[in-house]
Amino acid sequence: MVDENETLRLSLKWSRDLCIAHAAPEGGLLTGMSYSLIAILALVVIGLPVTATAEESKSTKETPAQKDWTNFVPVDPTPAKDGVVDLKATTAFLSEPDIMRRDPSDVIRCGDTYYVWYTKVLKGQPGYPGGWSGSVWYATSHDGHQWEEQGPALHAGGQEEWDGAGVYTPNILPYQGKYYLAYTAMAAPFDRKLSRASIGIAVSDSPDGPWKKLQSNPVIKPSDSTNDPDSFLCDDAVFVVHDGKIWLYYKGFAGQDLEDGTRIRVRKTTFLLTATADTPEGPYTKVPKILHRGHEALVWKDSNFIGSMCVGIGWGPSRMFSSADGVHFQSIYKLNPQLAAGIYRHDFEEDSTGARPSWGVSMEENKGQGLSRFEIIWPQDNAK
């Protein structure tokens, strides 16, 4: 015979554990609402009727159960080593009034020419100086210091397409004789508070184009559940080739559903996430783990680890992280970052087994309109 008191005790314990797992903030305390849920869940488990008061029903309706991401810290940001990785700006370029060039890609070299892609948006376009309604352009250089704009690479899709509002935040992957250009986009019309972003890919036989968008786009989409860290937008793609797979790292932005079903973004809740595929075209499978907190991450393959330099900007401290498997990261150094930076990808060079980055391209300092080269100054004991 089942002891009813023991059943109730176990039911309360299971319900409490469930609420802690899904309702309590990381390291926080359960609220009065959470304890009410514990009692209700226990009654459901043992088969007793549950009746909510009018006040409880109203409260539940106004605040639908969903995860609180604001204080969630998946990785201890305390650096394992002393020292600072310093991204030091040097040469600014492509700066013009009323034209914003921003969010540059990683830099690659083809023959004796360096390539970088970026978002270009004109004053008067929706969201300016943000890049949401922009287009993707590119520039080339023979020395990495003096750059010349070559023209557009990608434009927004039609008004009925998933990328109809604009294309922005590009990144690049050279792979087996082809070039894969990732980009972020939103459907039209653009609304900064409500538009949700996905990631698409275009492919070309040349870094100069022409580019063809994949029919399977978008390859990474926001999650339907607000209990996932990318339920509002997916942005800022970075490619890494590792363990025979294509790793697409990206920034997830959490969302929250209002009572009327409208989904809004939760401020300061961006996390580094990843998805993997057998080929650059996909399909991509999301890895169900938050890699670390932060914004505008740089990711690369080093000689014996996967590195990440993550800009905080209010979303967490700026740090350089490393991971042996590409998933489980540890904070290594403090970081003096540059805004929206992309690095020269030594690891994309032919026959490279990975290499520490030494320079890159970012947005111009002091709210400039253009781009800038920066040098990476590593601590003497380096990250290897």
MIMIKOL-377720 format. One line per field, with one value per residue (C-alpha): residue number from 1; residue in one letter; y, z, x. Coordinates in pm, whole numbers. Example, Ala and Ser with C-alpha at 12.3 -4.5 7.8 and 13.67 -1.06 7.14 Angstrom:
n <- 1;2
res <- a;s
v <- -450;-106
w <- 780;714
u <- 1230;1367
//
This chain:
n <- 1;2;3;4;5;6;7;8;9;10;11;12;13;14;15;16;17;18;19;20;21;22;23;24;25;26;27;28;29;30;31;32;33;34;35;36;37;38;39;40;41;42;43;44;45;46;47;48;49;50;51;52;53;54;55;56;57;58;59;60;61;62;63;64;65;66;67;68;69;70;71;72;73;74;75;76;77;78;79;80;81;82;83;84;85;86;87;88;89;90;91;92;93;94;95;96;97;98;99;100;101;102;103;104;105;106;107;108;109;110;111;112;113;114;115;116;117;118;119;120;121;122;123;124;125;126;127;128;129;130;131;132;133;134;135;136;137;138;139;140;141;142;143;144;145;146;147;148;149;150;151;152;153;154;155;156;157;158;159;160;161;162;163;164;165;166;167;168;169;170;171;172;173;174;175;176;177;178;179;180;181;182;183;184;185;186;187;188;189;190;191;192;193;194;195;196;197;198;199;200;201;202;203;204;205;206;207;208;209;210;211;212;213;214;215;216;217;218;219;220;221;222;223;224;225;226;227;228;229;230;231;232;233;234;235;236;237;238;239;240;241;242;243;244;245;246;247;248;249;250;251;252;253;254;255;256;257;258;259;260;261;262;263;264;265;266;267;268;269;270;271;272;273;274;275;276;277;278;279;280;281;282;283;284;285;286;287;288;289;290;291;292;293;294;295;296;297;298;299;300;301;302;303;304;305;306;307;308;309;310;311;312;313;314;315;316;317;318;319;320;321;322;323;324;325;326;327;328;329;330;331;332;333;334;335;336;337;338;339;340;341;342;343;344;345;346;347;348;349;350;351;352;353;354;355;356;357;358;359;360;361;362;363;364;365;366;367;368;369;370;371;372;373;374;375;376;377;378;379;380;381;382;383;384
res <- m;v;d;e;n;e;t;l;r;l;s;l;k;w;s;r;d;l;c;i;a;h;a;a;p;e;g;g;l;l;t;g;m;s;y;s;l;i;a;i;l;a;l;v;v;i;g;l;p;v;t;a;t;a;e;e;s;k;s;t;k;e;t;p;a;q;k;d;w;t;n;f;v;p;v;d;p;t;p;a;k;d;g;v;v;d;l;k;a;t;t;a;f;l;s;e;p;d;i;m;r;r;d;p;s;d;v;i;r;c;g;d;t;y;y;v;w;y;t;k;v;l;k;g;q;p;g;y;p;g;g;w;s;g;s;v;w;y;a;t;s;h;d;g;h;q;w;e;e;q;g;p;a;l;h;a;g;g;q;e;e;w;d;g;a;g;v;y;t;p;n;i;l;p;y;q;g;k;y;y;l;a;y;t;a;m;a;a;p;f;d;r;k;l;s;r;a;s;i;g;i;a;v;s;d;s;p;d;g;p;w;k;k;l;q;s;n;p;v;i;k;p;s;d;s;t;n;d;p;d;s;f;l;c;d;d;a;v;f;v;v;h;d;g;k;i;w;l;y;y;k;g;f;a;g;q;d;l;e;d;g;t;r;i;r;v;r;k;t;t;f;l;l;t;a;t;a;d;t;p;e;g;p;y;t;k;v;p;k;i;l;h;r;g;h;e;a;l;v;w;k;d;s;n;f;i;g;s;m;c;v;g;i;g;w;g;p;s;r;m;f;s;s;a;d;g;v;h;f;q;s;i;y;k;l;n;p;q;l;a;a;g;i;y;r;h;d;f;e;e;d;s;t;g;a;r;p;s;w;g;v;s;m;e;e;n;k;g;q;g;l;s;r;f;e;i;i;w;p;q;d;n;a;k
v <- 0;350;581;905;1116;977;1041;1400;1446;1312;1514;1834;1758;1683;1997;2211;2074;2142;2500;2558;2423;2628;2925;3043;3273;3130;3124;3309;3237;3110;3369;3342;3251;2967;2820;2842;2644;2385;2327;2312;2071;1846;1829;1745;1464;1296;1343;1605;1878;2213;2535;2870;3185;3473;3671;3384;3335;3704;3709;3401;3546;3875;3711;3393;3140;3181;3175;3479;3523;3855;3719;3387;3335;3006;3045;3199;3513;3510;3484;3180;3384;3729;3970;4145;4083;4432;4512;4839;5050;5186;5292;5416;5386;5421;5694;5934;6158;6019;5672;5409;5116;4876;4519;4395;4026;3829;3901;3639;3640;3513;3518;3856;4025;4065;4077;4211;4237;4478;4638;4965;5182;5535;5816;5816;5438;5281;5225;5429;5426;5067;4823;4641;4790;4794;4586;4392;4550;4453;4604;4473;4550;4435;4517;4505;4879;5062;4947;5014;4962;4730;4741;4552;4178;4118;4311;4257;4012;4097;4249;3908;3729;3645;3892;4172;4442;4434;4220;4289;4154;3933;3673;3451;3091;2978;2604;2352;2605;2795;3094;3104;3441;3430;3724;3830;3951;4035;4034;4364;4599;4659;4729;4759;4642;4354;4229;3890;3806;3488;3385;3299;3194;3286;3096;3194;3050;3374;3619;3887;3717;3690;3546;3308;3281;2926;2805;2652;2994;3088;2821;2940;3072;3197;2935;2922;2883;3169;2904;2900;3170;3257;3306;3662;3680;3495;3719;3767;3436;3304;2992;2741;2412;2165;1786;1731;1955;2309;2501;2812;3018;3292;3534;3444;3712;3602;3706;3744;3698;3959;3876;3952;3711;3980;3877;4141;4115;4107;4368;4262;3890;3786;3455;3275;2967;2725;2486;2222;2074;1831;2090;2472;2453;2265;2156;2291;2132;2361;2247;2264;2455;2819;2861;3188;3524;3834;4029;4054;3743;3655;3284;3104;2776;2801;2535;2329;2498;2702;3065;3332;3702;3835;4201;4270;4617;4571;4207;4079;4148;4142;3827;3594;3236;2900;2554;2219;2085;2402;2380;2400;2736;2882;3246;3294;3665;4004;4179;4539;4511;4701;4748;4487;4341;4074;3906;3801;3426;3262;2933;2963;2960;2650;2361;2559;2357;2667;2988;3273;3590;3897;4170;4249;4511;4677;4973;5308;5439;5740;5682;5716;5628;5397;5099;5061;4814;4697;4499;4223;4253;3928;3881;3756;3409;3396;3190;2868
w <- 0;-86;210;127;351;177;-162;-65;63;-258;-469;-290;-332;-707;-759;-569;-777;-1096;-997;-902;-1239;-1444;-1238;-1005;-1129;-1131;-769;-660;-427;-511;-513;-348;-688;-716;-383;-496;-805;-580;-389;-705;-879;-572;-570;-939;-888;-612;-798;-581;-744;-800;-787;-852;-699;-924;-798;-873;-1221;-1299;-1174;-1378;-1690;-1656;-1599;-1807;-1675;-1860;-1772;-1620;-1812;-1668;-1399;-1558;-1569;-1744;-1704;-1419;-1572;-1329;-1549;-1498;-1576;-1505;-1793;-2050;-2420;-2571;-2904;-3000;-3282;-3541;-3891;-3960;-4311;-4521;-4301;-4455;-4311;-4321;-4423;-4154;-4222;-3932;-3799;-4018;-4083;-4013;-4264;-4511;-4765;-5122;-5301;-5223;-5142;-4808;-4798;-4541;-4556;-4353;-4316;-4499;-4412;-4520;-4310;-4345;-4363;-4080;-3768;-3883;-3761;-3671;-3954;-3951;-4280;-4448;-4713;-4716;-4894;-4914;-4938;-5030;-4936;-5036;-4702;-4446;-4377;-4689;-4799;-5107;-5119;-5405;-5397;-5268;-5202;-5075;-5072;-4884;-5028;-5155;-4921;-4868;-4801;-4458;-4523;-4669;-4413;-4468;-4446;-4201;-3971;-4232;-4181;-4411;-4454;-4736;-4771;-5038;-5320;-5236;-5018;-4773;-4657;-4346;-4270;-4034;-4154;-4053;-4232;-4343;-4206;-3961;-3599;-3358;-3059;-3225;-3532;-3477;-3659;-3824;-3997;-4364;-4591;-4948;-5156;-5436;-5633;-5574;-5284;-5535;-5599;-5739;-5431;-5433;-5123;-5014;-5074;-4726;-4562;-4287;-4155;-3791;-3658;-3315;-3085;-3030;-2654;-2422;-2210;-2477;-2489;-2857;-2854;-2987;-3232;-3376;-3496;-3544;-3704;-3692;-3872;-3734;-3897;-3615;-3570;-3926;-3886;-3960;-3640;-3672;-3355;-3304;-3055;-2905;-2763;-2520;-2558;-2335;-2425;-2312;-2216;-2569;-2720;-2842;-2803;-2699;-2638;-2287;-2261;-2175;-2223;-2505;-2500;-2723;-2879;-3155;-3411;-3620;-3968;-4195;-4473;-4480;-4645;-4344;-4208;-3877;-3542;-3240;-2951;-2639;-2421;-2344;-2403;-2218;-2161;-2362;-2682;-3017;-2981;-3192;-3233;-3400;-3406;-3227;-3236;-2955;-2851;-2971;-2867;-2810;-2733;-2605;-2569;-2263;-2318;-2020;-2102;-1891;-1853;-2162;-2158;-2368;-2332;-2448;-2498;-2576;-2744;-2876;-2624;-2268;-2227;-1951;-1889;-1947;-1968;-1924;-2257;-2376;-2679;-2993;-3101;-3336;-3426;-3679;-3683;-3957;-3973;-3981;-3922;-4267;-4440;-4647;-4439;-4116;-3802;-3609;-3512;-3262;-3420;-3441;-3600;-3731;-3835;-3612;-3612;-3587;-3234;-3078;-3264;-3603;-3921;-4069;-3990;-3829;-3818;-3475;-3347;-3085;-2803;-2604;-2252;-2249;-2133;-2420;-2437;-2552
u <- 0;129;165;-19;209;519;358;289;645;799;558;652;1025;986;779;1028;1316;1123;1053;1416;1529;1286;1168;1445;1721;2072;2185;1869;1579;1236;960;621;478;733;621;260;360;527;203;-7;228;230;-149;-150;101;-106;-430;-603;-813;-649;-846;-678;-816;-916;-616;-374;-522;-487;-127;-34;-192;-6;333;355;609;937;1303;1470;1797;1909;2142;2236;2615;2706;3085;3281;3440;3735;4049;4270;4584;4718;4749;4535;4482;4487;4320;4488;4343;4585;4469;4113;3971;3653;3508;3250;2978;2622;2744;2793;3024;3007;3026;3313;3367;3678;3957;4080;4362;4328;4662;4816;4484;4306;3925;3681;3301;3087;2747;2686;2385;2298;2161;1783;1749;1545;1752;2053;2331;2240;2289;1954;1832;2171;2343;2670;2969;3334;3681;4026;4384;4731;4894;4611;4643;4523;4178;3966;3591;3494;3113;2810;2811;2457;2130;1807;1558;1210;953;793;1121;1264;1551;1339;1428;1804;2118;2398;2675;2849;3119;3317;3431;3666;3616;3715;3739;3421;3336;3048;2919;2701;2473;2196;1858;1502;1170;1016;901;1184;1088;1380;1174;988;1180;1343;1666;1792;2115;2148;2435;2531;2787;3027;3317;3510;3546;3446;3112;2856;2684;2390;2174;2100;1746;1753;1791;1769;2003;1978;1647;1534;1389;1014;1060;1157;1328;1601;1871;1814;1438;1452;1739;2038;2319;2694;2793;3152;3276;3527;3633;3697;3689;3569;3263;3158;3093;2878;2916;2661;2513;2177;1949;1678;1314;1010;643;393;36;-89;164;404;766;1017;1389;1532;1804;2160;2099;2331;2516;2765;2603;2699;2556;2732;2694;2874;2899;2880;2535;2394;2161;2286;2209;2217;2435;2211;2457;2531;2904;2955;2794;2884;2845;3027;3240;3542;3608;3900;4089;4422;4694;4541;4218;3921;3961;3699;3737;3409;3317;3104;2949;2716;2639;2927;3299;3521;3731;3942;3813;3946;3795;3950;3635;3469;3185;3317;3491;3708;3796;4171;4254;4097;4036;4063;3834;3749;3389;3239;3578;3673;4015;4252;4196;4540;4358;4194;4532;4610;4747;4703;4633;4536;4708;4676;4532;4757;4540;4195;3939;3679;3444;3620;3678;3503;3176;3342;3156;3419;3639;3980;4266;4379;4676;4639;4893;4910;5047;5406;5312;5054;4734;4891
//
